[in-house]
Amino acid sequence: MGVIYLFQEIVRQFSISNLFYVFLATELGIIIGMLPGLTATMGVALLTTLTFKWETGNAILTLIAIYVGAIYGGSRSAILLNIPGTPASAATCLDGYPLARSGQGAQAIGLATTSSFLGSVAGLIALAFLTPLLGGIALKFKSYEIFWVAIFGVAICGNLTAARDPLKGWISGILGILFSFVGMEAIQGHPRLTFGIRELYAGFSIIPVLVGTYGLVEILDNLTQGDRQEKITQIERVIPHLKDVAANWFNILRAGLVGVFTGVIPGVGENIAAYVAYDFAKRGSKHPEKFGKGAIEGLIASETANNACVGGALVPVLSLAIPGSPPAAVLLAALWLHDVRPGPLLQIEAPNYPYEFSAMFFWATVAMFILGLLIVRPLLKILEIRNSILMPIVFLLCTVGTFAINGRLFDIWVMIGFGLLAFPMRKLGYPEAPFVLGIILGPMVDENLRRGLILSNGSLLPFFSSTISMILIICTFFTLFGRTKPVKAGFRMLLTPFSALLKSLRKLFL
């Protein structure tokens, strides 16, 4: 039945006006993605501020198209300039740029486009069919389970986005949770951490926070790096050869699965998915020595995974109201802004919406594939725009968009304040993703902890009594302490009886 509903929504959305919106937005997303410094998160945040008065369907369709186009667009500058247009394309540089330097830039762009399309198809399948399934499971979650879901989300996001020093990721997430407590709390309406400032009674609006944390930080970061002076590689035939795609069918399938399941993990994002898939491809390749020197397998794996991650990241957005990546966090805020309420109750209040949302994702994927193959040469000229010209324009758009949401000068100060806070955090190695996820999930942690204590008359036992809670607690424990020697040793002992089976599976899939 899900296939029928999805097909009906795809057909229903087929109109001249929708195609105009989706192709224009996807093209803009590609431009945002290919310009170093303008990330997908920044693009979605900026367009959210400019589309808040639009009709809901057109606004969400536009933002999805921006997201899909930006993640793909980052591959252009990664291949031609060795500069990832977005963090999601960092792994693409490893083999894309060597291919371009060897005179195969056109082939690399064609393969990146095709891989991105196939990865997005994998994400579409996950979005259309995993969302109702996960949403059905989420209906069984009570306050106790939702509390642990939020804690686990912040913990694993901090662990994966700060791989070298997870403690910095967790500190960033806790700091975000603390900032989320500012304002009147939801249960009794008591003001907290407002210091007598009236504007803080409503807390920090999520859009100015996101624009400041991602947009202003990117502007400051790029202005401190100076202008780009790279020469654009000449492009000839872009459409890839079918044999190159067919020869990598297993690589594409594996990278698509990696991207989807990485995307479902709260707050991790497309850059992690690309590196994980790249590592899988290298370990499973017959010629691992070619990776980093122009291996087609590496390029295909990274581009398939980062685009598959987009669909995967949107699954928990709709089913749990928890973002799977930084751009998905902005899209979640946009859904709230346009009176769409994602979460477990979405399956009851609007059971057809996941298929409507998936149909929008389908048209964005189609537009990305067509534009990615047809409009190449004109877009490459945009890469020559200097940062000193581009970034002030972007800052102006960020400021206007932030002010336009509520018409408050205070929101501009919020944007600037969070940007000035997040910039040194980035320089010191504290990732932004757990910080933003903490701000989004902080109210969920606070409200469900207090509601659970009210329901249990102050007892903590119900937080540890259900099967779902225990699974989440165990996952959180291993996320926080899995790298310590005692836990590693104990975990290794538990896995000893299954070592032969694990080795067999590793040989089969790697």
TAMOQUI-V117394 format. One record per helix or strand of 2 or more residues. SS is the DSSP state (a for helix, b for strand). FROM is the first residue (numbers start at 1). TO is the last residue. If there is no record, write none. Layout:
{{SS/FROM/TO} {SS/FROM/TO}}
//
This chain:
{{a/2/12} {a/16/34} {a/40/50} {a/56/81} {a/87/138} {a/143/161} {a/166/180} {b/183/184} {b/191/192} {a/198/202} {a/206/223} {a/242/246} {a/249/264} {a/270/284} {a/288/290} {a/296/320} {a/326/337} {a/346/349} {a/353/374} {a/377/384} {a/387/406} {a/409/427} {a/432/455} {a/461/464} {a/467/481} {a/485/509}}
//
